[in-house]
Each structure stands twice: as C-alpha cells, then as structure tokens.
Amino acid sequence: MNTISALAGVVIKELYRRKDFYVLFVLTALITVLMGMMRFFNDAKIIGYVKEICLMLVSISALVIAITTAARQIPAERENRTIFPLLAKPVTRGQVLVGKFLGSWLATGIALVVFYLFFGILSGSHENRWPVLIFLEAFWLQWMMLSVVIALVVFGSVTFSAPSANITICMIVVLGILTVGEHLNQVAMQQNQPVGSIISMIYFLIPHLEWFDIHKLVLFNQPPVPWVYCLLASLYALGYTAVFLFAAWLAFRHKPLTA
C-alpha cells in the first residue's frame, strides 16, 4: 500500500504542475461568472437554466480531466523510460496500474470537490437554500462513475499505441454510453435477428454510466435519494472498475515495455 500511495501521490502532484490545474481555475471562474449572472434575474426558470449550464460544465470538465490524466500515465512512463527504474525497485506491474488509477481518481476527485464547492456556495447564496446532502450524493455518484471511466482509460493506455487514440476512443465510448446507452435495449427490440441480439447483449454488458446522474434532482431542489441506492450504485461502479483494471493487468503483465 505504501508503494501504491507513493505512485498515486505523484499523479496528484502532476495534476497541479500541468495545464489541468490552470484549466480547473479558468473553468471555475467561468462557473462563478455564470452563477453571478443570476443576480440580474428574478425569474426562477432563468436561475434553473444557469444552474443547469454550470452543472454541465462541471460534468464536462471533470470528464476531460479524468480521461486526459489517466490516459497519459503509462505512456509517459514508457516514453520517458522511467518505467524501468520504477519496476526495478521492485514494484510490480499490478502496483503500477493500481497506483496510476488511484492517483488519477483522487486527482479528479479533488478537482470535482472544487467545482462542487463553488457551485454549492454560489447556488446557496442566491437561492437561500443549502441542500448539502443532495450535493454530497451528486458528487459521490459522479466520482464513482468517473472511477469506471478512469479504469477504462487505464486499460486503454496499455492497449492503444498512442495516448491521443486512447483519449479519442474512450471519450467517444463514454459519451456514447451516456447519450444512447439506456436506449439500446429499445433499439434491439426493433431490429431483426441477429442484430437485435447483438445490440441487446451490448446493452447488458456495458457499464450504464447514466444511472449515476442525479443532476436533475439538484436542479429542481428535490430531496436526496435513499442511501441504499448510492450504496448499490457504488458497488456497481466498483465491480466494473475491478473488471477494467483486471483486464489492464492481463494486457500489461507480459507487454514489452519498449514497444
């Protein structure tokens, strides 16, 4: 665990040394400006629209930070040839993968905390409502969803030759799941065989990331969801995270480091 923690710490420090850190502050400032615009309007619907824009920016920025941070970890170690002294310590390849995953996940979580703090403070100050519990649930579920995404990207980092290809493919896959994943089963029912069976199989195999989205509850100031739901969703995310990390380990354990 000390080895994994040390590897994770390096990834977190890297986030603040690279442009991600500055992008985080620029996007946070943008969210601040958008939320500040609400003081010029008294229409509750306009306030809701601005909140929706802010949450959309939070989701997009967190997703970009998660994918780009995780995608460059293993390729950067190989390109800089720091992977050789790292594995000679000795550190196993499995520890490297888990350390890189944990660091990327924690770094993304820190960025997500900053976004939600700004959004929560500004939203609460304008609406005079402080729904802390629903904000915590929204943060937690989104962070757990990002654990699946980061594990998928880590798997891609040992599968694809270039980080750019990994980022592009993973971004397309994640956005595809978020937008059309929940409708695949309905599409399958309208197709002829064997296309319908293939689409239905894809529906049941993919991680349904859209299940973690409770932003509408935040927008409309709804009561928090039962914690049992959060627990089951967390176990669901951990299951897919473990599957992708195990697949990454299988692909990485015999992979030539100089290729």
C-alpha positions in Angstrom: 0.0 0.0 0.0 2.9 2.4 0.6 4.1 1.8 -2.9 0.6 2.4 -4.4 0.2 5.5 -2.2 3.5 6.9 -3.4 2.6 6.3 -7.1 -0.8 7.9 -6.5 0.8 11.0 -4.9 3.0 11.5 -7.9 -0.1 11.6 -10.2 -1.8 14.1 -7.9 1.2 16.4 -7.9 1.4 16.1 -11.7 -2.1 17.5 -12.0 -1.1 20.8 -10.5 2.1 21.0 -12.5 0.4 20.6 -15.8 -2.2 22.7 -17.6 -5.0 20.8 -16.0 -4.6 22.8 -12.8 -4.9 26.1 -14.7 -7.8 24.8 -16.8 -9.5 24.0 -13.5 -9.3 27.5 -12.3 -10.4 29.0 -15.6 -13.5 26.8 -15.7 -14.2 27.5 -12.0 -14.0 31.3 -12.8 -16.4 30.7 -15.7 -18.8 28.9 -13.4 -18.5 31.8 -10.9 -19.4 34.3 -13.6 -22.4 32.3 -14.8 -23.7 31.9 -11.3 -23.2 35.6 -10.6 -25.4 36.5 -13.6 -28.4 35.2 -11.6 -28.5 38.3 -9.5 -29.8 40.2 -12.6 -32.8 38.0 -13.0 -35.7 37.3 -10.7 -37.2 34.5 -12.9 -36.8 31.1 -11.2 -36.7 29.4 -14.6 -33.6 31.5 -15.7 -31.9 30.6 -12.4 -32.6 26.9 -13.2 -31.1 27.3 -16.7 -27.9 28.9 -15.3 -27.6 26.1 -12.8 -28.0 23.5 -15.5 -25.2 25.2 -17.5 -23.0 25.2 -14.5 -23.6 21.5 -13.8 -23.0 20.7 -17.4 -19.6 22.5 -17.3 -18.8 20.6 -14.1 -19.5 17.3 -15.7 -17.6 18.0 -18.9 -14.6 19.4 -17.2 -14.4 16.5 -14.7 -14.7 14.0 -17.5 -12.0 15.7 -19.6 -9.6 15.9 -16.6 -10.3 12.2 -15.7 -9.7 10.9 -19.2 -6.6 13.0 -20.1 -5.0 12.5 -16.7 -5.4 8.7 -16.8 -4.5 8.3 -20.5 -1.0 9.8 -20.2 0.2 7.9 -17.1 1.6 4.6 -18.5 2.6 6.0 -22.0 4.5 8.9 -20.3 6.4 6.4 -18.1 7.3 4.3 -21.1 8.3 7.3 -23.2 10.5 8.8 -20.5 11.9 5.4 -19.8 11.2 5.9 -16.1 9.2 2.7 -16.1 12.4 0.6 -15.9 13.8 2.0 -12.6 10.3 2.0 -11.3 9.9 -1.7 -11.8 13.4 -2.4 -10.6 12.6 -1.1 -7.0 10.9 -3.7 -7.1 7.4 -2.6 -8.0 5.1 -5.0 -9.7 3.2 -4.0 -12.8 -0.1 -4.5 -11.0 1.0 -2.0 -8.3 1.9 0.5 -11.1 -1.6 0.1 -12.6 -3.4 0.4 -9.3 -1.2 3.4 -8.2 -1.8 5.2 -11.5 -5.5 4.5 -11.3 -5.8 5.6 -7.7 -3.8 8.8 -8.3 -5.9 9.7 -11.4 -9.1 9.0 -9.4 -8.1 11.1 -6.4 -6.8 13.9 -8.6 -10.1 14.0 -10.4 -11.9 13.9 -7.1 -10.0 16.9 -5.8 -11.0 18.9 -9.0 -14.6 17.8 -8.6 -14.7 18.9 -5.0 -13.5 22.4 -6.0 -16.2 22.6 -8.7 -19.0 21.5 -6.3 -17.8 23.8 -3.6 -18.0 26.8 -5.9 -21.3 25.7 -7.3 -22.8 24.9 -3.9 -21.8 28.2 -2.3 -22.9 30.4 -5.1 -26.2 28.4 -5.7 -27.0 28.5 -2.0 -26.2 32.2 -1.6 -28.6 33.1 -4.4 -31.5 30.7 -3.6 -31.0 30.8 0.2 -31.1 27.0 0.2 -28.3 24.7 1.4 -29.2 21.2 0.3 -25.9 19.7 1.4 -27.0 16.1 1.4 -28.2 16.0 -2.2 -24.9 17.8 -3.2 -22.9 15.2 -1.5 -24.8 12.4 -3.2 -24.4 14.1 -6.6 -20.7 14.5 -6.0 -20.2 10.9 -4.7 -22.1 9.3 -7.6 -20.3 11.3 -10.2 -17.0 10.4 -8.6 -17.9 6.7 -8.6 -18.9 6.9 -12.2 -15.5 8.5 -13.0 -13.8 5.6 -11.4 -15.2 3.3 -14.1 -14.2 5.8 -16.8 -10.6 6.1 -15.4 -10.3 2.3 -15.1 -11.4 2.0 -18.8 -8.8 4.6 -19.8 -6.1 2.8 -17.9 -7.0 -0.3 -19.8 -6.8 1.7 -23.0 -3.4 3.1 -22.1 -1.9 -0.4 -22.2 -3.8 -1.4 -25.3 -3.6 1.5 -27.7 -0.2 2.8 -29.0 -0.8 6.5 -28.6 -2.5 8.5 -25.8 -4.3 10.6 -28.4 -6.0 7.5 -29.8 -6.9 6.3 -26.3 -8.4 9.7 -25.3 -10.4 9.9 -28.5 -11.8 6.3 -28.4 -12.6 6.5 -24.6 -14.3 9.8 -25.0 -16.4 8.5 -27.8 -17.3 5.4 -25.9 -18.2 7.3 -22.7 -20.2 9.9 -24.4 -22.0 7.2 -26.4 -22.9 5.3 -23.2 -24.1 8.5 -21.6 -26.3 9.5 -24.5 -27.6 6.3 -26.1 -26.7 3.6 -23.7 -30.0 3.5 -21.9 -31.9 3.2 -25.2 -30.0 0.3 -26.7 -32.5 -2.3 -25.4 -35.4 -0.5 -27.0 -33.4 -0.3 -30.3 -32.7 -4.0 -30.1 -36.4 -4.8 -29.9 -37.0 -3.1 -33.2 -34.2 -4.9 -35.1 -34.1 -8.2 -36.9 -32.0 -11.1 -35.7 -29.1 -11.5 -35.1 -28.6 -7.7 -34.9 -31.2 -7.4 -32.2 -29.5 -10.0 -30.0 -26.1 -8.3 -30.5 -27.4 -4.9 -29.5 -29.2 -6.4 -26.5 -26.0 -8.1 -25.4 -24.1 -4.8 -25.7 -26.8 -3.2 -23.6 -26.3 -5.7 -20.7 -22.5 -5.7 -21.0 -21.7 -2.0 -21.0 -21.5 0.0 -17.7 -24.5 2.2 -17.6 -22.9 5.5 -16.5 -26.2 7.4 -16.9 -27.5 5.7 -13.8 -25.2 7.8 -11.7 -26.6 11.1 -12.9 -28.9 12.8 -10.4 -28.3 16.4 -11.5 -32.0 16.9 -12.2 -32.6 16.3 -8.5 -30.1 19.1 -7.8 -31.6 21.4 -10.3 -35.1 21.1 -9.0 -34.1 21.1 -5.3 -35.5 17.6 -4.8 -35.0 15.5 -1.7 -31.9 13.2 -1.6 -32.2 9.7 -2.9 -32.0 6.8 -0.4 -28.5 5.9 0.6 -29.3 2.3 -0.3 -29.3 3.5 -4.0 -26.0 5.2 -3.5 -24.5 2.0 -2.0 -25.8 -0.2 -4.8 -24.6 2.2 -7.4 -21.1 2.4 -5.7 -20.9 -1.4 -5.7 -21.9 -1.5 -9.3 -19.2 1.0 -10.2 -16.5 -0.8 -8.1 -17.4 -4.1 -10.0 -16.8 -2.6 -13.4 -13.7 -0.7 -12.1 -12.3 -4.0 -10.9 -13.1 -5.7 -14.3 -11.3 -3.0 -16.3 -8.3 -2.9 -14.0 -8.0 -6.7 -14.2 -8.2 -6.6 -17.9 -5.5 -3.9 -17.9 -3.3 -6.1 -15.7 -3.8 -9.0 -18.1 -2.8 -6.9 -21.0 0.1 -5.2 -19.2 1.8 -8.1 -17.4 3.6 -9.5 -20.5 3.6 -6.4 -22.7 7.0 -5.4 -23.9 7.9 -2.0 -22.3 10.0 -0.9 -25.3 7.3 -1.4 -27.9 
